[in-house]
Amino acid sequence: MTFLIIISILLLLLITGTPISIALGMTVLTFLLGFSSFSFDTVNIISQRLFTGLESYAIMAVPFFVLSGQFLIDGKIAKRIIRFANNVVGWMPGGMAMAAVLACAFFATISGSSPATVMAIGSVMLPAMVKAGYPKRFAVGVITTAGSLGILIPPSIVMIIYAVATSESAGKLFIAGIVPGFLLAIIMMTLVYVQARRNGFPTQPKPTSKEFWESFRDAWWGMFLVVIIIGGIYGGIFTPTEAAAVAAVYAFLAAMFIYRDLKWKEVPKVLLSAANTSAMLLYIITNAILFSFLMTSEQIPQAMSTWVVAQHLEPWMFLLVVNLALIAAGQFMEPSSIVLILAPLFLPIAKTLGIDPIHLGIIMVVNMEIGMIHPPVGLNLFVASHLAKMGLTEVSIATLPWVGVMLLYLGLITYVPEISLWLPHLLYK
């Protein structure tokens, strides 16, 4: 009954158009004032949780990764990655669209954000694909969907938030995301290739060896960032949070002194943009942590876990319920909020059923990818709509076939856990 009251309050606030961050905090206050034994001690607890909720070493990684991504975007490193991706696969049937997917995969290794990936790669590749003769709707669908790789291929801000919500290892999550992320990129490129052969999409001239290696050397300094992050974490040189700080410094040095596309006068603008994005994310995280505290104090996760065990649900049935719940939540909430609210609810049940927490984390991230590309709040759709000068409905139609592909891929990731767990088990023996 308590759970239904809390969820009803939250849904009512969301229906009225209240921003998700404010809705989470208001839900906590409304429940405590109207449905619990309110006291001044309760006010003290709320105020303490608002401040102590962010006292997590892992959360510090969020603003650092946001800053590193902003330096890389404003430093025009995406253009160099696109050129290299074009030289790798651009000469094949549908090569420019395949290059867009590959460029998104490469850029995902340094950005940690899906909307940022769509903006950085789409701003260059979308007009280029249309100019080359690709159907605009097809081009928009590819870019919008491939941009979702930004949160699956590490480093991923959503993975960091899952680690914060569940106290799991962000490093293990990063390692676990490598194989599923590049597998999805390969699946998308294969489908693009098949479509290109069927519809006669244009190809590009094959690059010479000199052009190929020149583009690789030009893009290397940007892509080397993922070597620093993953290599440093796995090698025990630094933690994910320290890796984020190193990434921010490296991105600044690469943009300013190696590529020299970022000028000193532009640095304040980059810092302000990163600060705005970080403040938005941290405000959502703060209120979601407060919401999770309410759920835990009311012992809702424990009650749900007991109920699921009493129903004798098989693990596959529970994972099906998890996917349905996450897809439904993706209809009206953004990824950070979903992960912070639902991960603490699902994790105790998953552990009871013998499901690996890292596997559950990858399942949640793939669900968040799907939420990014379907209405009404798919963030990638809004970015693509702006870039393509198309209505949100038309962009949604363009991505609809890819939503089907993503749902099939979600089933694969859900019921073949070795895809996610093989590499972590190999490296963390």
Secondary structure, DSSP 8 states (H G I E B T S, - for coil): -HHHHHHHHHHHHHHTT--HHHHHHHHHHHHHHHHS---HHHHHHHHHHHHHTT--TGGGHHHHHHHHHHHHHHTTHHHHHHHHHHHHHTTSTTHHHHHHHHHHHHHHHHH--HHHHHHHHHHHHHHHHHHHT--HHHHHHHHHHHGGGGGTSSS-HHHHHHHHHHT--HHHHHHHHHHHHHHHHHHHHHHHHHHHHHHT--------HHHHHHHHHHHHHHHHHHHHHHHHHHTTSS-HHHHHHHHHHHHHHIIIIIS--S-GGGHHHHHHHHHHHHHHHHHHHHHHHHHHHHHHHTTHHHHHHHHHHHTT--HHHHHHHHHHHHHHHTTTS-HHHHHHHHHHHHHHHHHHTT--HHHHHHHHHHHHHHHHTSTTT-HHHHHHHHHHT--HHHHHHHHHHHHHHHHHHHHHHHH-THHHHHHHHHH--
